[in-house]
C-alpha cells in the first residue's frame, strides 16, 4: 500500500484519527479532514509522519465548497486518490422524537448523509479521471444502520440511508473501477460512545452499562478492507464489542 493516497474525514478524533494513523503506518499518504484544525494538527504530530505523507485540511463536509476544496488540495498535493473513508458524523440530543427541532434534525442529516454524498461525488470525479483509474470508498455506517437505539431518530435515519448510498455507489462505481463498502461499528471507545460505560437507555426503557472495544480494532478493519485489490470488495462489515446488546435487539 506504499504510495497510495487516502482521505479520512472526521480525522481529528476517535475512529477517524485512529484510522488515519493506521493508514499512515501502512504506508499511505493521508489527508486528514475535519472541522477542528487544532485536532488535525495534533493527529499529524502524533503520527510522526513526514510532511510529505500527512496533510491536514480543515473541512466542513456539509459545505459543498469546503468539500470541493478538500479534494482539490488532495489532487494538488498527491496527484490522485486511492481511498476515501467517510467517517465524519454527528448525533442529536437523546430526547424524544417529538421534541427535536428541525435545526437539530438538519444538522445530523447535513453532516452524516449529505456530507457523505458530497465526498463520494467528488471522489468519483477524481477517481474516474486519474491514471490508473479507480479507487475505493468506505462509509462508516454504524450498527445503527441495522437497529436503532431509543431517542435516536436523526442519527439512525442517516445511517440507514448510508446503507442505500453505499449500495448505489457500489453499483454506479463499477464502470469506473470504484469499489464502495460500509463498515458498521458498535461501541468503539470514543468520546461519542463514552456514555455507554455509564449506562444508556435500552429498548425496554431500562438503563444498562454496555461494554466498549478499543478503537484500534476499527482502524485495523478499515485497513483490511482497503488492502483488497479493486476486483474484490467488502460490501458490509460489522465490528463490535463482543458482548454489547446489539444481536438480539427487538
N, C-alpha and C positions, 0 to 999 in steps of 0.2 A: 504493500500500500504506500510505499515511499513515493513522495512527489504528488500524490493525489490531493485534491483541494476540497475542503468541506466548509459549509456554513452551518453554524449551530445557533438557533435563536433561543432567547431566554438563557444565555450562556453565563450570566453573571452570578448565578447561584444554583443550588440544588442539582437536579438531573442534568440541566444544560451545562453547567460548569463541569460536573464530573465527566460528562461525555466529551466535552471539548478537550479536557486534559487527557482523557484516554485516547482520543483520536490523534492528538499531538504525539503521544508516546508511541502510537502505532505507525508513525511516520507521515501522517497527513500534515499538510499546511492548512491551518484552520482560521476561519473568520468568525470571531465571537461577536454576536449581535445581541443587544439588549437595551433597555431603556436607561439604565444607570451606568454612566461612563466610568465612575469610580470602581464599581464592582467588576466591570470588564477588565479594567487596567490591573486590578488586584489579581484576577484569574490568570491573566497573561504573565504577570510577575511570578505567581506561584508555579506556573508550568515550567519555568526555567527555559522556555523555548526561545531561540533567537528571533529577532525582529523579522527575519525573512520567512518565518514559519507561522507566526501568530499575529493576527491583525484584529484589533478591537474597533468595532464600528457601532456607535450608539444608534439605535434604531427603534422606531415605534412601528410594529408590524401592522397596526390598524390604519396607518397612513400610507396610501399608495406611493406618494413621492418619496417618503423615507425608505420604503421597501425597494423602490427603483434605484435609489442612491446606493443602497447596500449591495445590490447585485452589480452595479456599475463599478463600484470600488473593488469588488471581488475580481471582476474581469480585468480591471486595470492593474491590480496588484499581482495576480497569479495567472491570468490568461485563460482560465477555464473554471468549470465547477463539476466535480465528480459526485458529491454527496450533499444533500440538504437534509438536515434534521430539524423538522418543525416542532419545536418544543415549547415556545413561548405560550403562556397561558395564565389566566386569572380566574378567580371564582367570586361569587357574590356572597353576601352575608347569609348565614344559615338560618333564615327566617321563613315563616310560612309563605307559600307561593303568592297568596293574595295580598301580602304586604310589600312585595317587591315593587320598586319603582321602575318605570320604563328606562330611566337612565342606568340603573343597575343591570337590567337585562341587556341593554345595548352595549354596555362596556364589555361584558363577557362575550357576547356574540361578535363584536367588532375585533376583539383580540384573538379569541380561540378559533373562530371559524373564518371570518373574513381575512384575518391576518394570515392564516394558513393558506387560504386560497390565493392571496396576493403573492405569497412567496412561491407557491407551486407555479403560478403563472409566469413569474419572472424566471424561475428555474427552467421551465420548458423552453422559453425563448432563448436562453443561453445554451442549454444542453443540446438542443436540436441543431444549433448553428456552429458548434465547435467541432474541432477535429483532434482526436477521434470523437465521433458523435455519441451522445447519450450520457447517462448518469443514473444515480439512484436518489430517491426521495423516501424518507422515513418520517411518518407522522406520529406524534405522541397522542395516543387515543385515551389512555386511562381505562381502568376496569369499569369506570362509569359509562364507557361506550357500550357496555353489556348490561349492567344492572345499576340502578340509581340508589343513592342514599336519600334519606328523608331531607326535605327542605333544600334540594339541590337542582331545581328545575333549569336554571340558565346553564350551569356547568354541564349537567347531564345531557341536555338538549344539544349543546355544541359538540359534545364528544360522540353522541350518536351520529350527528351529522358528519363528523370527521370520518366515520366508517364509510359513509356513502361517497365522500370526497376521495378517500383513499382508493376505493374500487373504481371510481370514474377516472382518476389519474392513472391508475394501473392499466386500465383499458386504453385510454387515449394516448398514453405514453408509448405504447408498443411500437407504433410506426416510427418513433424517434429513438428507439433503443433506451427508453427511460423506464426503469423499474420503480414501482411505488409500493411500499408496505407500511404496516402500522404496528407499533408496539403499545400494548396495553399494560400499564404499570399499576400495581396495587401496593400501597403502603410503603413506599420508599421513604427513608428517614430524611426528610427535607423540612424546611421551615413551614411549607404549606401543609405537610402531613403531621407535624409535630403534635398537634392536638389529639391525635389518636392515642398517644400514650397516657393522656389524662382522662380518656373516656369520651366517646362520641355517641350520639343518638343512633339507635338501631331501628329496623323496620317495625318492631313490635312496640316501640315507644320507650324502651329501656335505654340505659346508658351502659356501655361496655368499653373496657380498655382493649385496644387492638394492637397486636404485635407489629413491629416495623422491621424492615430489612435494610441493609446497607445500600446506599445509593450506587455504590460501585458495581453492584450486580446489574443494575440497569445499563450503566455505561458499557460493561462487557457485552451485554446482549446487543446493544446497538452496534458496537464494533463488529460483532459476529455477523449481524445482518448485512453490514456494509462490506464485509470481506468476500461475499459471494460474487462470482462473475455475473455479468449482466444478463446471461441467459438462464439464471436461476434467481428466484425471488422468494423471500419470506413474506407472504401477504399479510398474515396476522401472527403475532407472538405475544403471549402473556407472561410476564414475570412479576411475581408477587410474594409477599411474606407468606410462608407455607401455611401458617395457622390462622391467617386473617379470615374473618367471617364473610367470604365472598362466594365460594362454591356453596350452594345451598340457600342463597338468599331467595326468599319467596317460596 
